[in-house]
Amino acid sequence: MTGLRIATWNLARLKPGGRAMNSERLQTILKQNADIWVLTETSSAMQLSGYQAAASDKACETYAAGESTAVVWSRFPIRRIIPTYDRSSSICAEIESPLGPMLVYGTIITYANDRGDGTARKWVEHRKAIERQGADWLALRRDFPSHCIVVAGDFNQARDGSGWYHDPLSVGMLTRALAAASLACVTEEDLRKAGVLRTRATVDHICVSQELVPHVSLIGAWEGITEEGNKMSDHNGIYADIAPGRGGEDRSA
């Protein structure tokens, strides 16, 4: 059984007119050589040759035509789209992967200061999103018991213990929601302490079925800064390998 690489990156509202920066982003994406991508805050301006795509709906009225909250890109066949509680914030694709049938749930868990109806306090809408998406993950586990499951995207919370963009209650809620669906986040290492990242902690994450955890090697992350020092995004990207038979291998970059 062969392995695969999964990656996720928030592209910070990719604009169709930003050709030079979009080209830099695309080259950065191709450099990671991932088999499955979850790109968030992206648009139709980003196209990956040789991949199939499944995109969320336009998130809200501030999104222009062609923009998506999340897009799953796969080198392997996408068989169908599985409904989620909110197609504007998440997309779930059934993929025929080398590990067997797989569900990839790409998402954004809303940011801390989302005011909801205009009155919500900090982190309240974020916690609501965790509850609703957690219900999705439980349903996927129930309805597709023989499938591997991957949940990835912009979680809007650091989980490395550094306290960077961090709400303890929300972190605990997400941990419990993942565990209830037999999932685990594999991108919780403090990559700044490890020397992989410099300027910010990772809030984009990759979670996998518990049975895959022993076979995951975290490869690393990138900050998305051009040679001229310009930021391609206000988020780091991150990727992980799933390599059956090579569990525990650490190949951090």
C-alpha positions as CSV (number, residue, x, y, z in Angstrom):
1,M,0.0,0.0,0.0
2,T,1.5,3.3,-1.0
3,G,1.2,6.6,1.0
4,L,0.2,10.1,0.2
5,R,0.8,13.7,1.2
6,I,-2.0,16.0,2.4
7,A,-1.6,19.7,2.6
8,T,-3.6,22.8,3.5
9,W,-3.1,26.5,3.1
10,N,-5.3,29.6,3.5
11,L,-4.7,31.9,0.4
12,A,-6.1,35.0,2.0
13,R,-8.9,35.8,-0.4
14,L,-7.0,35.0,-3.6
15,K,-7.8,37.7,-6.2
16,P,-8.1,37.0,-9.9
17,G,-6.2,40.2,-10.8
18,G,-3.1,39.5,-8.6
19,R,-1.3,37.6,-11.3
20,A,2.3,38.0,-10.0
21,M,1.4,37.0,-6.4
22,N,-0.9,34.2,-7.6
23,S,2.0,32.8,-9.7
24,E,4.2,32.9,-6.6
25,R,1.5,31.1,-4.6
26,L,1.1,28.5,-7.3
27,Q,4.8,27.8,-7.4
28,T,4.8,27.4,-3.6
29,I,1.9,25.0,-3.8
30,L,3.5,22.9,-6.6
31,K,6.8,22.7,-4.6
32,Q,5.0,20.8,-1.8
33,N,4.1,18.0,-4.2
34,A,1.0,17.1,-2.2
35,D,-1.5,14.5,-3.5
36,I,-4.5,16.1,-1.7
37,W,-4.9,19.8,-1.0
38,V,-7.4,21.7,1.0
39,L,-7.1,25.3,-0.1
40,T,-9.1,27.9,1.8
41,E,-10.1,31.5,1.0
42,T,-9.3,30.6,-2.6
43,S,-10.9,31.2,-6.0
44,S,-11.1,30.0,-9.5
45,A,-7.9,32.0,-10.2
46,M,-6.0,29.1,-8.6
47,Q,-6.0,26.0,-10.8
48,L,-4.0,22.9,-10.2
49,S,-3.2,20.9,-13.3
50,G,-3.6,17.1,-12.9
51,Y,-6.0,17.4,-10.0
52,Q,-9.7,17.0,-9.6
53,A,-11.6,19.7,-7.5
54,A,-14.6,19.9,-5.2
55,A,-15.4,23.5,-4.1
56,S,-17.6,24.9,-1.4
57,D,-20.3,27.4,-2.3
58,K,-19.7,31.2,-2.2
59,A,-19.4,32.0,1.5
60,C,-21.2,35.3,1.8
61,E,-22.2,38.4,0.0
62,T,-18.6,39.8,0.4
63,Y,-17.2,37.0,-1.7
64,A,-17.0,37.6,-5.4
65,A,-18.0,35.2,-8.1
66,G,-15.5,32.4,-8.3
67,E,-14.3,32.7,-4.7
68,S,-14.7,29.7,-2.3
69,T,-14.2,29.2,1.4
70,A,-12.6,25.8,0.7
71,V,-11.6,23.7,-2.3
72,V,-10.5,20.0,-2.1
73,W,-7.9,19.2,-4.9
74,S,-7.1,15.6,-5.4
75,R,-4.7,13.7,-7.7
76,F,-7.0,10.7,-7.1
77,P,-10.5,10.3,-8.5
78,I,-13.2,12.3,-6.6
79,R,-16.3,10.1,-6.7
80,R,-18.9,12.4,-5.2
81,I,-19.7,15.3,-2.9
82,I,-21.1,14.4,0.6
83,P,-23.5,17.0,2.0
84,T,-22.2,19.1,5.0
85,Y,-24.2,21.2,7.4
86,D,-23.2,24.4,5.7
87,R,-21.9,24.1,2.1
88,S,-20.6,27.7,2.3
89,S,-18.1,26.9,5.1
90,S,-17.1,23.3,4.3
91,I,-16.9,20.8,1.5
92,C,-16.6,17.0,1.8
93,A,-15.3,14.9,-1.1
94,E,-15.2,11.1,-1.4
95,I,-11.9,10.1,-2.9
96,E,-10.6,6.9,-4.2
97,S,-7.2,7.0,-2.5
98,P,-4.2,4.5,-2.3
99,L,-5.3,4.0,1.4
100,G,-8.8,3.0,0.3
101,P,-12.0,5.0,0.2
102,M,-11.4,8.4,1.9
103,L,-13.5,11.3,2.9
104,V,-11.8,14.7,2.8
105,Y,-13.6,17.4,4.7
106,G,-12.2,20.9,3.8
107,T,-13.3,23.7,6.0
108,I,-12.9,27.1,7.7
109,I,-13.9,27.2,11.4
110,T,-14.8,30.8,11.7
111,Y,-12.5,33.4,13.3
112,A,-12.5,34.6,16.9
113,N,-14.2,38.0,16.2
114,D,-17.0,36.8,14.0
115,R,-19.9,38.7,15.4
116,G,-22.6,36.5,14.0
117,D,-25.8,38.5,14.1
118,G,-23.8,41.5,15.2
119,T,-23.9,40.8,19.0
120,A,-21.9,37.7,19.5
121,R,-18.9,37.9,21.8
122,K,-15.4,36.8,20.9
123,W,-15.1,33.1,20.1
124,V,-18.8,32.4,20.5
125,E,-19.4,31.8,16.7
126,H,-16.2,29.9,16.5
127,R,-17.5,27.5,19.2
128,K,-20.8,27.1,17.5
129,A,-19.0,26.2,14.3
130,I,-17.1,23.5,16.1
131,E,-20.3,22.0,17.5
132,R,-21.9,22.0,14.0
133,Q,-19.0,20.6,12.2
134,G,-18.4,18.1,14.9
135,A,-21.9,16.8,14.2
136,D,-20.9,16.4,10.5
137,W,-17.9,14.4,11.5
138,L,-19.9,12.1,13.7
139,A,-22.4,11.5,10.9
140,L,-19.6,10.8,8.4
141,R,-18.1,8.2,10.8
142,R,-21.5,6.6,11.3
143,D,-22.5,6.6,7.6
144,F,-19.1,5.6,6.2
145,P,-17.6,3.2,8.7
146,S,-15.1,1.7,6.2
147,H,-13.7,5.0,5.0
148,C,-10.6,6.9,6.2
149,I,-11.5,10.5,7.1
150,V,-9.4,13.6,6.8
151,V,-10.5,17.0,8.1
152,A,-8.3,19.9,7.1
153,G,-8.3,23.6,6.6
154,D,-8.2,26.9,8.5
155,F,-9.2,26.1,12.1
156,N,-8.6,29.6,13.4
157,Q,-6.9,28.3,16.5
158,A,-3.3,27.5,17.4
159,R,-3.0,24.1,19.1
160,D,0.7,24.1,20.0
161,G,0.3,25.4,23.6
162,S,2.0,28.7,22.7
163,G,-1.1,30.8,23.4
164,W,-0.9,32.4,20.0
165,Y,-4.5,33.0,18.7
166,H,-5.7,30.6,21.3
167,D,-8.9,30.1,23.4
168,P,-8.6,27.2,25.9
169,L,-12.3,26.4,25.8
170,S,-12.5,26.3,22.0
171,V,-9.3,24.2,21.8
172,G,-10.8,21.7,24.3
173,M,-14.1,21.6,22.4
174,L,-12.4,20.8,19.1
175,T,-10.3,18.1,20.7
176,R,-13.4,16.5,22.1
177,A,-15.3,16.8,18.8
178,L,-12.5,15.2,17.0
179,A,-12.2,12.3,19.5
180,A,-15.9,11.6,19.4
181,A,-15.5,11.0,15.6
182,S,-12.3,8.9,16.1
183,L,-10.2,11.7,14.6
184,A,-7.0,13.3,15.9
185,C,-5.2,16.5,14.9
186,V,-1.6,15.6,13.8
187,T,-0.4,19.2,13.4
188,E,-0.2,20.4,17.0
189,E,3.6,20.6,17.3
190,D,5.1,24.0,18.2
191,L,6.8,24.5,14.8
192,R,8.3,27.8,15.9
193,K,10.1,26.1,18.8
194,A,11.2,23.4,16.4
195,G,12.7,26.0,14.1
196,V,10.5,25.2,11.2
197,L,8.5,28.5,11.4
198,R,9.7,31.9,12.6
199,T,6.9,34.6,12.7
200,R,3.6,32.9,13.7
201,A,2.0,29.8,14.9
202,T,0.0,27.5,12.7
203,V,-3.8,27.8,12.7
204,D,-4.3,25.7,9.6
205,H,-4.5,22.0,10.6
206,I,-4.8,18.4,9.4
207,C,-6.8,15.8,11.3
208,V,-7.0,12.1,10.4
209,S,-8.8,8.9,11.4
210,Q,-7.3,7.4,14.6
211,E,-6.2,4.3,12.7
212,L,-4.0,6.4,10.4
213,V,-2.3,8.3,13.3
214,P,0.6,5.8,13.7
215,H,1.4,6.1,10.1
216,V,1.6,9.9,9.9
217,S,4.9,11.8,9.6
218,L,4.7,15.5,9.9
219,I,6.7,16.9,7.1
220,G,6.6,20.6,8.0
221,A,5.2,24.0,7.1
222,W,6.0,27.1,5.1
223,E,5.4,30.8,5.8
224,G,4.6,31.8,2.3
225,I,7.1,34.7,1.9
226,T,8.5,35.7,-1.4
227,E,12.2,36.3,-2.1
228,E,11.4,40.0,-1.9
229,G,10.0,39.5,1.6
230,N,6.3,39.9,0.6
231,K,3.7,37.7,2.4
232,M,1.6,35.6,0.1
233,S,-0.8,35.0,2.9
234,D,-1.4,35.8,6.6
235,H,-1.4,32.0,7.2
236,N,1.3,29.4,7.2
237,G,0.7,26.3,5.1
238,I,1.3,22.8,6.5
239,Y,1.5,19.3,5.2
240,A,1.8,15.7,6.5
241,D,2.6,12.4,4.9
242,I,0.6,9.2,5.6
243,A,2.9,6.3,4.9
244,P,1.6,2.9,6.0
245,G,4.5,0.8,7.2
246,R,6.6,3.8,8.2
247,G,4.8,4.9,11.3
248,G,6.7,7.3,13.6
249,E,9.1,8.5,10.9
250,D,10.0,12.2,11.6
251,R,11.0,14.1,8.5
252,S,10.2,17.6,9.6
253,A,11.6,20.2,7.2
